[in-house]
């Protein structure tokens, strides 16, 4: 009996030592990520082994609620009097606004109040250059990953209208416990190579005004993307933030990106007239351009006129909002 007890104590001691060694290794790896940016090649196999693993939790209920979404809008102080008020007037208000954070380059007392203190001023620059965009995207990721427990993070540009109900319905079709990255059906034929950590990666990428990723994928990305790592990644590769996301997700982590034509994007030459009348209510997002006349062609169907004249509603987002939510108090009776 005594001999058996000694054997058990020895096994327990070995188990404790093994756990301590493992814990120390993980801590040292995480410290190295924080200090030097993207994770070393040696750790990639560990991340890839996690790709087919569920997050530890109980039985999953895929019915999503608004609280399951953490949404960020990338913006700049130059759009405080134009684009942001339009978002706050239409889709980004009431309960939705509680889940949205505006990542920007300068603070503003009035806008802080209007957004419910959800304006996030950063130390990033105010240009549209690669370093500044990478910097803001890195902050967006960090506040989602470290400051929330939401199942999904969705990034929006500030010239975009989001149909929240449709977004929730769409994301319900994807398991947040698996690595998922989804957005518009843009750039599907664009694959490029980039040298990173001594290797060439051939990767497709998702770009556009809306991109969403699951918490499961965020866990895999954090060592490469979080706490300033994306900025270093950007400097090393000289690529913009959306392409770097593609390099990381598609090229390094080998996660296939989910594309959908429900995300409308003017950046790729799409105009509102490209959307068929029967498809308006099924769309997830709409974006406008201030540089073209592509916003004029809103056609909601036979006999249905936009709620506002083009002179009152140059972006057409007000008319789109009132078509989707005709009882909203901002819409004409």
SEMARLUM-938091 format. One record per residue (C-alpha): x, y, z; residue number from 1. Coordinates in steps of 0.02 Angstrom, whole numbers, padded with zeros to 5 digits, m for minus. Layout:
<sites>
<site x="X" y="Y" z="Z" seq="NUM"/>
...
</sites>
This chain:
<sites>
<site x="00000" y="00000" z="00000" seq="1"/>
<site x="00140" y="00121" z="00046" seq="2"/>
<site x="00233" y="00076" z="m00113" seq="3"/>
<site x="00077" y="00111" z="m00217" seq="4"/>
<site x="00056" y="00279" z="m00130" seq="5"/>
<site x="00235" y="00328" z="m00171" seq="6"/>
<site x="00207" y="00282" z="m00354" seq="7"/>
<site x="00050" y="00390" z="m00360" seq="8"/>
<site x="00141" y="00536" z="m00278" seq="9"/>
<site x="00281" y="00522" z="m00405" seq="10"/>
<site x="00157" y="00522" z="m00548" seq="11"/>
<site x="00070" y="00675" z="m00477" seq="12"/>
<site x="00237" y="00764" z="m00460" seq="13"/>
<site x="00282" y="00725" z="m00640" seq="14"/>
<site x="00112" y="00788" z="m00697" seq="15"/>
<site x="00132" y="00952" z="m00602" seq="16"/>
<site x="00308" y="00976" z="m00674" seq="17"/>
<site x="00243" y="00944" z="m00850" seq="18"/>
<site x="00103" y="01072" z="m00829" seq="19"/>
<site x="00225" y="01202" z="m00760" seq="20"/>
<site x="00346" y="01177" z="m00905" seq="21"/>
<site x="00202" y="01192" z="m01030" seq="22"/>
<site x="00135" y="01349" z="m00944" seq="23"/>
<site x="00307" y="01431" z="m00942" seq="24"/>
<site x="00330" y="01393" z="m01126" seq="25"/>
<site x="00162" y="01471" z="m01172" seq="26"/>
<site x="00198" y="01626" z="m01068" seq="27"/>
<site x="00369" y="01649" z="m01150" seq="28"/>
<site x="00292" y="01628" z="m01323" seq="29"/>
<site x="00158" y="01757" z="m01285" seq="30"/>
<site x="00289" y="01879" z="m01221" seq="31"/>
<site x="00388" y="01859" z="m01381" seq="32"/>
<site x="00231" y="01896" z="m01484" seq="33"/>
<site x="00203" y="02056" z="m01388" seq="34"/>
<site x="00382" y="02114" z="m01408" seq="35"/>
<site x="00426" y="02066" z="m01585" seq="36"/>
<site x="00260" y="02059" z="m01677" seq="37"/>
<site x="00208" y="01913" z="m01789" seq="38"/>
<site x="00232" y="01737" z="m01722" seq="39"/>
<site x="00385" y="01636" z="m01774" seq="40"/>
<site x="00371" y="01499" z="m01904" seq="41"/>
<site x="00400" y="01363" z="m01774" seq="42"/>
<site x="00232" y="01401" z="m01693" seq="43"/>
<site x="00129" y="01390" z="m01853" seq="44"/>
<site x="00100" y="01204" z="m01836" seq="45"/>
<site x="00025" y="01230" z="m01664" seq="46"/>
<site x="m00098" y="01356" z="m01734" seq="47"/>
<site x="m00143" y="01246" z="m01881" seq="48"/>
<site x="m00182" y="01101" z="m01764" seq="49"/>
<site x="m00311" y="01212" z="m01681" seq="50"/>
<site x="m00403" y="01248" z="m01843" seq="51"/>
<site x="m00515" y="01096" z="m01829" seq="52"/>
<site x="m00543" y="01114" z="m01642" seq="53"/>
<site x="m00695" y="01190" z="m01560" seq="54"/>
<site x="m00679" y="01319" z="m01424" seq="55"/>
<site x="m00707" y="01236" z="m01255" seq="56"/>
<site x="m00887" y="01266" z="m01201" seq="57"/>
<site x="m01055" y="01182" z="m01183" seq="58"/>
<site x="m01184" y="01142" z="m01316" seq="59"/>
<site x="m01188" y="01281" z="m01446" seq="60"/>
<site x="m01343" y="01381" z="m01484" seq="61"/>
<site x="m01315" y="01463" z="m01653" seq="62"/>
<site x="m01459" y="01586" z="m01632" seq="63"/>
<site x="m01365" y="01750" z="m01629" seq="64"/>
<site x="m01415" y="01904" z="m01532" seq="65"/>
<site x="m01357" y="02082" z="m01553" seq="66"/>
<site x="m01243" y="02063" z="m01403" seq="67"/>
<site x="m01148" y="01926" z="m01497" seq="68"/>
<site x="m01085" y="02056" z="m01622" seq="69"/>
<site x="m00941" y="02175" z="m01587" seq="70"/>
<site x="m00938" y="02305" z="m01726" seq="71"/>
<site x="m00807" y="02435" z="m01767" seq="72"/>
<site x="m00812" y="02578" z="m01891" seq="73"/>
<site x="m00646" y="02642" z="m01955" seq="74"/>
<site x="m00654" y="02830" z="m01980" seq="75"/>
<site x="m00559" y="02995" z="m01970" seq="76"/>
<site x="m00594" y="03166" z="m01893" seq="77"/>
<site x="m00619" y="03234" z="m02069" seq="78"/>
<site x="m00785" y="03137" z="m02079" seq="79"/>
<site x="m00856" y="03189" z="m01910" seq="80"/>
<site x="m00981" y="03312" z="m01984" seq="81"/>
<site x="m01030" y="03212" z="m02138" seq="82"/>
<site x="m01021" y="03023" z="m02133" seq="83"/>
<site x="m01038" y="02985" z="m01947" seq="84"/>
<site x="m01199" y="03084" z="m01916" seq="85"/>
<site x="m01279" y="02991" z="m02062" seq="86"/>
<site x="m01237" y="02823" z="m01984" seq="87"/>
<site x="m01303" y="02879" z="m01814" seq="88"/>
<site x="m01463" y="02939" z="m01896" seq="89"/>
<site x="m01497" y="02776" z="m01988" seq="90"/>
<site x="m01433" y="02602" z="m01945" seq="91"/>
<site x="m01318" y="02642" z="m01799" seq="92"/>
<site x="m01434" y="02698" z="m01661" seq="93"/>
<site x="m01527" y="02635" z="m01507" seq="94"/>
<site x="m01475" y="02458" z="m01457" seq="95"/>
<site x="m01364" y="02437" z="m01610" seq="96"/>
<site x="m01258" y="02586" z="m01560" seq="97"/>
<site x="m01213" y="02499" z="m01397" seq="98"/>
<site x="m01117" y="02369" z="m01498" seq="99"/>
<site x="m01026" y="02489" z="m01615" seq="100"/>
<site x="m00860" y="02577" z="m01584" seq="101"/>
<site x="m00787" y="02712" z="m01696" seq="102"/>
<site x="m00598" y="02694" z="m01712" seq="103"/>
<site x="m00522" y="02860" z="m01766" seq="104"/>
<site x="m00374" y="02978" z="m01754" seq="105"/>
<site x="m00440" y="03123" z="m01648" seq="106"/>
<site x="m00556" y="03143" z="m01501" seq="107"/>
<site x="m00713" y="03251" z="m01511" seq="108"/>
<site x="m00820" y="03295" z="m01361" seq="109"/>
<site x="m00984" y="03313" z="m01457" seq="110"/>
<site x="m00960" y="03151" z="m01552" seq="111"/>
<site x="m00912" y="03058" z="m01393" seq="112"/>
<site x="m01080" y="03107" z="m01323" seq="113"/>
<site x="m01173" y="03065" z="m01483" seq="114"/>
<site x="m01095" y="02891" z="m01492" seq="115"/>
<site x="m01121" y="02851" z="m01309" seq="116"/>
<site x="m00935" y="02869" z="m01272" seq="117"/>
<site x="m00894" y="02742" z="m01407" seq="118"/>
<site x="m00774" y="02853" z="m01503" seq="119"/>
<site x="m00600" y="02775" z="m01489" seq="120"/>
<site x="m00463" y="02902" z="m01526" seq="121"/>
<site x="m00297" y="02820" z="m01566" seq="122"/>
<site x="m00119" y="02876" z="m01592" seq="123"/>
<site x="m00132" y="02821" z="m01774" seq="124"/>
<site x="m00105" y="02947" z="m01913" seq="125"/>
<site x="m00248" y="03027" z="m02008" seq="126"/>
<site x="m00194" y="02981" z="m02185" seq="127"/>
<site x="m00260" y="02843" z="m02297" seq="128"/>
<site x="m00085" y="02769" z="m02307" seq="129"/>
<site x="m00043" y="02588" z="m02267" seq="130"/>
<site x="00038" y="02617" z="m02095" seq="131"/>
<site x="m00109" y="02721" z="m02031" seq="132"/>
<site x="m00239" y="02597" z="m02095" seq="133"/>
<site x="m00143" y="02451" z="m02020" seq="134"/>
<site x="m00130" y="02544" z="m01856" seq="135"/>
<site x="m00318" y="02575" z="m01844" seq="136"/>
<site x="m00361" y="02397" z="m01896" seq="137"/>
<site x="m00245" y="02333" z="m01760" seq="138"/>
<site x="m00336" y="02439" z="m01631" seq="139"/>
<site x="m00504" y="02375" z="m01695" seq="140"/>
<site x="m00445" y="02197" z="m01670" seq="141"/>
<site x="m00374" y="02230" z="m01497" seq="142"/>
<site x="m00531" y="02309" z="m01425" seq="143"/>
<site x="m00634" y="02163" z="m01492" seq="144"/>
<site x="m00515" y="02029" z="m01431" seq="145"/>
<site x="m00466" y="02100" z="m01262" seq="146"/>
<site x="m00617" y="02207" z="m01214" seq="147"/>
<site x="m00765" y="02099" z="m01266" seq="148"/>
<site x="m00832" y="01922" z="m01261" seq="149"/>
<site x="m00931" y="01936" z="m01422" seq="150"/>
<site x="m00937" y="01789" z="m01542" seq="151"/>
<site x="m00907" y="01894" z="m01699" seq="152"/>
<site x="m00808" y="02048" z="m01745" seq="153"/>
<site x="m00869" y="02148" z="m01895" seq="154"/>
<site x="m00771" y="02292" z="m01971" seq="155"/>
<site x="m00864" y="02427" z="m02071" seq="156"/>
<site x="m00802" y="02575" z="m02171" seq="157"/>
<site x="m00885" y="02740" z="m02127" seq="158"/>
<site x="m00969" y="02755" z="m02298" seq="159"/>
<site x="m01072" y="02598" z="m02270" seq="160"/>
<site x="m01251" y="02559" z="m02221" seq="161"/>
<site x="m01276" y="02394" z="m02129" seq="162"/>
<site x="m01437" y="02293" z="m02124" seq="163"/>
<site x="m01410" y="02222" z="m01950" seq="164"/>
<site x="m01553" y="02097" z="m01954" seq="165"/>
<site x="m01488" y="02019" z="m02114" seq="166"/>
<site x="m01310" y="02018" z="m02048" seq="167"/>
<site x="m01365" y="01920" z="m01895" seq="168"/>
<site x="m01463" y="01797" z="m02002" seq="169"/>
<site x="m01313" y="01772" z="m02116" seq="170"/>
<site x="m01188" y="01745" z="m01976" seq="171"/>
<site x="m01304" y="01617" z="m01897" seq="172"/>
<site x="m01265" y="01504" z="m02045" seq="173"/>
<site x="m01082" y="01501" z="m01992" seq="174"/>
<site x="m01018" y="01416" z="m01835" seq="175"/>
<site x="m00929" y="01548" z="m01730" seq="176"/>
<site x="m00834" y="01408" z="m01643" seq="177"/>
<site x="m00744" y="01371" z="m01805" seq="178"/>
<site x="m00621" y="01487" z="m01894" seq="179"/>
<site x="m00726" y="01594" z="m02012" seq="180"/>
<site x="m00685" y="01752" z="m02109" seq="181"/>
<site x="m00820" y="01822" z="m02221" seq="182"/>
<site x="m00856" y="01973" z="m02328" seq="183"/>
<site x="m00899" y="02029" z="m02504" seq="184"/>
<site x="m00869" y="01926" z="m02659" seq="185"/>
<site x="m00725" y="02041" z="m02710" seq="186"/>
<site x="m00547" y="02000" z="m02755" seq="187"/>
<site x="m00588" y="01816" z="m02779" seq="188"/>
<site x="m00475" y="01804" z="m02932" seq="189"/>
<site x="m00334" y="01903" z="m02852" seq="190"/>
<site x="m00197" y="01796" z="m02778" seq="191"/>
<site x="m00028" y="01866" z="m02739" seq="192"/>
<site x="00135" y="01811" z="m02663" seq="193"/>
<site x="00225" y="01893" z="m02520" seq="194"/>
<site x="00384" y="01846" z="m02430" seq="195"/>
<site x="00363" y="01833" z="m02243" seq="196"/>
<site x="00472" y="01745" z="m02114" seq="197"/>
<site x="00583" y="01681" z="m02254" seq="198"/>
<site x="00441" y="01598" z="m02348" seq="199"/>
<site x="00334" y="01642" z="m02499" seq="200"/>
<site x="00148" y="01639" z="m02465" seq="201"/>
<site x="00021" y="01634" z="m02606" seq="202"/>
<site x="m00142" y="01699" z="m02537" seq="203"/>
<site x="m00311" y="01762" z="m02590" seq="204"/>
<site x="m00390" y="01902" z="m02490" seq="205"/>
<site x="m00554" y="01984" z="m02442" seq="206"/>
<site x="m00570" y="02169" z="m02456" seq="207"/>
<site x="m00717" y="02288" z="m02456" seq="208"/>
<site x="m00819" y="02393" z="m02337" seq="209"/>
<site x="m00877" y="02249" z="m02225" seq="210"/>
<site x="m00777" y="02103" z="m02155" seq="211"/>
<site x="m00822" y="01987" z="m02011" seq="212"/>
<site x="m00725" y="01853" z="m01919" seq="213"/>
<site x="m00767" y="01728" z="m01782" seq="214"/>
<site x="m00696" y="01726" z="m01606" seq="215"/>
<site x="m00619" y="01557" z="m01645" seq="216"/>
<site x="m00519" y="01631" z="m01788" seq="217"/>
<site x="m00471" y="01780" z="m01681" seq="218"/>
<site x="m00387" y="01663" z="m01558" seq="219"/>
<site x="m00275" y="01598" z="m01697" seq="220"/>
<site x="m00239" y="01772" z="m01765" seq="221"/>
<site x="m00200" y="01861" z="m01602" seq="222"/>
<site x="m00012" y="01822" z="m01596" seq="223"/>
<site x="00007" y="01889" z="m01773" seq="224"/>
<site x="m00113" y="02036" z="m01762" seq="225"/>
<site x="m00135" y="02097" z="m01584" seq="226"/>
<site x="m00046" y="02227" z="m01477" seq="227"/>
<site x="00042" y="02314" z="m01620" seq="228"/>
<site x="00095" y="02159" z="m01716" seq="229"/>
<site x="m00006" y="02209" z="m01870" seq="230"/>
<site x="00091" y="02372" z="m01887" seq="231"/>
<site x="00256" y="02276" z="m01889" seq="232"/>
<site x="00181" y="02151" z="m02010" seq="233"/>
<site x="00132" y="02298" z="m02122" seq="234"/>
<site x="00306" y="02373" z="m02115" seq="235"/>
<site x="00389" y="02207" z="m02156" seq="236"/>
<site x="00279" y="02169" z="m02308" seq="237"/>
<site x="00230" y="02342" z="m02369" seq="238"/>
<site x="00052" y="02282" z="m02393" seq="239"/>
<site x="m00112" y="02365" z="m02337" seq="240"/>
<site x="m00215" y="02297" z="m02194" seq="241"/>
<site x="m00347" y="02201" z="m02293" seq="242"/>
<site x="m00217" y="02110" z="m02397" seq="243"/>
<site x="m00117" y="02067" z="m02241" seq="244"/>
<site x="m00273" y="01991" z="m02165" seq="245"/>
<site x="m00282" y="01882" z="m02321" seq="246"/>
<site x="m00098" y="01833" z="m02304" seq="247"/>
<site x="m00124" y="01785" z="m02123" seq="248"/>
<site x="m00292" y="01697" z="m02138" seq="249"/>
<site x="m00282" y="01616" z="m02309" seq="250"/>
<site x="m00094" y="01599" z="m02332" seq="251"/>
<site x="m00022" y="01565" z="m02159" seq="252"/>
<site x="m00168" y="01493" z="m02061" seq="253"/>
<site x="m00239" y="01408" z="m02216" seq="254"/>
<site x="m00419" y="01457" z="m02178" seq="255"/>
<site x="m00534" y="01468" z="m02330" seq="256"/>
<site x="m00625" y="01633" z="m02339" seq="257"/>
<site x="m00815" y="01636" z="m02357" seq="258"/>
<site x="m00874" y="01756" z="m02491" seq="259"/>
<site x="m01050" y="01822" z="m02514" seq="260"/>
<site x="m01132" y="01934" z="m02645" seq="261"/>
<site x="m01244" y="02006" z="m02509" seq="262"/>
<site x="m01111" y="02136" z="m02469" seq="263"/>
<site x="m01128" y="02283" z="m02590" seq="264"/>
<site x="m00971" y="02387" z="m02618" seq="265"/>
<site x="m00949" y="02540" z="m02728" seq="266"/>
<site x="m00759" y="02517" z="m02724" seq="267"/>
<site x="m00776" y="02378" z="m02851" seq="268"/>
<site x="m00883" y="02474" z="m02974" seq="269"/>
<site x="m01049" y="02417" z="m02903" seq="270"/>
<site x="m01190" y="02544" z="m02910" seq="271"/>
<site x="m01358" y="02538" z="m02823" seq="272"/>
<site x="m01441" y="02504" z="m02990" seq="273"/>
<site x="m01348" y="02337" z="m02997" seq="274"/>
<site x="m01460" y="02272" z="m02856" seq="275"/>
<site x="m01624" y="02199" z="m02918" seq="276"/>
<site x="m01781" y="02265" z="m02831" seq="277"/>
<site x="m01821" y="02094" z="m02756" seq="278"/>
<site x="m01647" y="02087" z="m02680" seq="279"/>
<site x="m01647" y="02251" z="m02582" seq="280"/>
<site x="m01713" y="02180" z="m02419" seq="281"/>
<site x="m01597" y="02029" z="m02426" seq="282"/>
<site x="m01439" y="02134" z="m02441" seq="283"/>
<site x="m01323" y="02147" z="m02291" seq="284"/>
<site x="m01231" y="02307" z="m02333" seq="285"/>
<site x="m01232" y="02455" z="m02452" seq="286"/>
<site x="m01092" y="02579" z="m02482" seq="287"/>
<site x="m01089" y="02743" z="m02576" seq="288"/>
<site x="m00960" y="02846" z="m02668" seq="289"/>
<site x="m00943" y="03035" z="m02662" seq="290"/>
<site x="m00841" y="03031" z="m02822" seq="291"/>
<site x="m00971" y="02964" z="m02945" seq="292"/>
<site x="m01155" y="02966" z="m02991" seq="293"/>
<site x="m01173" y="02781" z="m02950" seq="294"/>
<site x="m01282" y="02825" z="m02799" seq="295"/>
<site x="m01426" y="02893" z="m02904" seq="296"/>
<site x="m01493" y="02731" z="m02975" seq="297"/>
<site x="m01599" y="02669" z="m02829" seq="298"/>
<site x="m01739" y="02559" z="m02895" seq="299"/>
<site x="m01846" y="02477" z="m02761" seq="300"/>
<site x="m01967" y="02404" z="m02888" seq="301"/>
<site x="m02116" y="02454" z="m02996" seq="302"/>
<site x="m02209" y="02604" z="m02928" seq="303"/>
<site x="m02098" y="02624" z="m02775" seq="304"/>
<site x="m02006" y="02789" z="m02765" seq="305"/>
<site x="m01859" y="02827" z="m02649" seq="306"/>
<site x="m01913" y="02914" z="m02489" seq="307"/>
<site x="m01801" y="03065" z="m02522" seq="308"/>
<site x="m01755" y="03167" z="m02673" seq="309"/>
<site x="m01574" y="03149" z="m02729" seq="310"/>
<site x="m01540" y="03330" z="m02680" seq="311"/>
<site x="m01590" y="03291" z="m02500" seq="312"/>
<site x="m01509" y="03120" z="m02498" seq="313"/>
<site x="m01352" y="03120" z="m02605" seq="314"/>
<site x="m01283" y="02959" z="m02531" seq="315"/>
<site x="m01455" y="02874" z="m02547" seq="316"/>
<site x="m01430" y="02792" z="m02377" seq="317"/>
<site x="m01580" y="02884" z="m02304" seq="318"/>
<site x="m01692" y="02814" z="m02441" seq="319"/>
<site x="m01621" y="02640" z="m02418" seq="320"/>
<site x="m01649" y="02650" z="m02230" seq="321"/>
<site x="m01830" y="02706" z="m02251" seq="322"/>
<site x="m01862" y="02567" z="m02376" seq="323"/>
<site x="m01802" y="02440" z="m02247" seq="324"/>
<site x="m01879" y="02530" z="m02096" seq="325"/>
<site x="m02027" y="02633" z="m02161" seq="326"/>
<site x="m02096" y="02667" z="m01986" seq="327"/>
<site x="m01938" y="02753" z="m01925" seq="328"/>
<site x="m01977" y="02931" z="m01868" seq="329"/>
<site x="m01848" y="03004" z="m01990" seq="330"/>
<site x="m01946" y="02934" z="m02138" seq="331"/>
<site x="m02084" y="03035" z="m02224" seq="332"/>
<site x="m02260" y="02968" z="m02196" seq="333"/>
</sites>
